[in-house]
């Protein structure tokens, strides 16, 4: 599970065809991903629902 800078968490699983993250199955590859940026789905959804001023 990743803890994102926005405070949300994201489970990073490998369950094709929905998600292709084979690297989660290997400890060495997982360690190389520490510090990688992930987009927060919750924050993206909140931004999409925010009314836009024109």
N, C-alpha and C positions, 0 to 999 in steps of 0.2 A: 504494500500500500504506500502510495506517495502522499506526503503532506505538502500541500501547495502553499505558496507565499500568501495567498488570499485567506488562508485558514481552513479551506475545504480539504477533503481527502479524496483520493482516486485510487481504486483498485486497478492494478495492471495485470490482467490475466491473459492467458493464451487460450482462446477458445475459437478457433476458426469455424466457420467463415466469418463470424461477427468481428473478431479481433485477431490480427495476425501479429503476435508478439512472442515469437519463439524464444527470444532472449530471456524471458522470465524463467525458463526451465533450466538455465545454466547459471550457477553462482558467480562465475567469473564475469560473464556478460552482464549480469544484474549489477555487479559492483561498478562496471564501467559506465552505467547509466545514472549513477548517483550524481546529482547536480544538474541533470538534464531538465530543460524547460518543458512543461506539459501545459496545454491549454485546459483551463478549468471549464468543464461542461456546465456547471451550475452558474458560473459568472457569465458565460456566453448566453445561456438561456435568459438570464435576468436582463442582459443588455438588449436582447431581441424583443423583450416585452416592454421595454422602456419607451414611452411615447416620444416621438421625434418632433421638435419644434421647427417649423418652416417659416 
